[in-house]
Amino acid sequence: MIDTIVIKHGGKRPSEKFDITKLRNSILSICLCNRKTDGESETIAERVTKVVMKWAETKNEITTRDIRIVVYNELKKYSPDTAYLYKQHRAII
């Protein structure tokens, strides 16, 4: 269980407790959107989530930007094109 607080981008929304399930679902979704198979998407999401969880458990507070950087750096090891989509997500929307 991680007690890390996530400070939202721009401070417009209230901070919240780090939710690893929410992060995992986000990674899984971007993998599936990039036409990865269900199995490949699950594997990538699990691997990246474990790294982020290990990184976050040593922090009291983190920003959504911090999380995105760690996810991007880990995700590009498994799928550079998916990592690019993940990184550009906020710029596209």
C-alpha positions in Angstrom: 0.0 0.0 0.0 1.4 3.4 -1.0 0.5 6.5 0.9 2.0 8.9 -1.6 0.0 12.0 -2.5 -0.3 13.1 -6.1 -0.4 16.8 -6.8 -2.4 17.4 -9.9 -1.2 19.3 -12.9 -1.6 23.0 -12.6 -3.0 22.7 -9.1 -6.5 23.2 -10.5 -7.9 19.9 -9.1 -7.4 18.7 -5.5 -4.5 16.4 -4.7 -5.3 12.7 -4.3 -3.8 9.5 -3.0 -1.7 7.7 -5.5 -3.9 5.0 -7.2 -1.8 2.3 -8.9 -4.9 0.8 -10.5 -5.8 4.1 -12.2 -2.2 4.3 -13.5 -2.2 0.7 -14.7 -5.5 1.2 -16.6 -4.1 4.3 -18.3 -1.0 2.4 -19.5 -3.1 -0.5 -20.6 -5.4 1.8 -22.5 -2.6 3.5 -24.4 -1.1 0.1 -25.3 -4.4 -1.1 -26.6 -5.0 2.1 -28.5 -1.6 1.5 -30.2 -2.8 -1.9 -31.4 -0.9 -4.0 -29.0 -2.5 -7.4 -28.3 -4.4 -7.9 -25.1 -1.6 -10.1 -23.7 1.2 -7.7 -24.7 -0.7 -4.7 -23.3 -1.2 -6.5 -20.0 2.5 -7.5 -19.8 3.7 -4.0 -20.5 1.2 -2.4 -18.1 2.3 -4.8 -15.3 6.0 -4.2 -15.9 5.8 -0.4 -16.1 3.4 -0.2 -13.1 5.8 -2.2 -10.9 8.6 0.2 -11.7 6.5 3.3 -11.0 5.1 1.7 -7.8 8.6 1.0 -6.5 9.7 4.6 -7.4 6.6 6.2 -5.8 6.7 4.2 -2.5 9.8 6.2 -1.4 8.1 9.6 -1.9 5.6 11.6 0.2 4.4 13.7 -2.7 4.7 13.4 -6.4 3.3 15.4 -9.3 1.4 14.0 -12.3 4.2 15.3 -14.4 6.7 13.2 -12.4 4.6 10.1 -12.9 4.3 10.8 -16.7 8.1 11.1 -17.0 8.8 7.9 -15.1 6.1 6.0 -17.1 7.4 7.4 -20.4 11.0 6.4 -19.6 10.0 2.9 -18.7 7.4 2.4 -21.4 9.9 3.3 -24.2 11.9 0.3 -23.2 9.1 -2.0 -24.3 7.4 0.1 -27.0 8.9 3.4 -28.2 5.8 4.2 -30.3 3.4 3.7 -27.4 5.7 5.7 -25.2 5.5 8.6 -27.7 1.7 8.4 -27.7 1.7 8.4 -23.9 4.0 11.4 -23.8 1.9 13.4 -26.4 -1.5 12.5 -24.8 -1.9 15.9 -23.1 -0.7 17.8 -26.2 -3.2 16.1 -28.4 -6.3 16.5 -26.2 
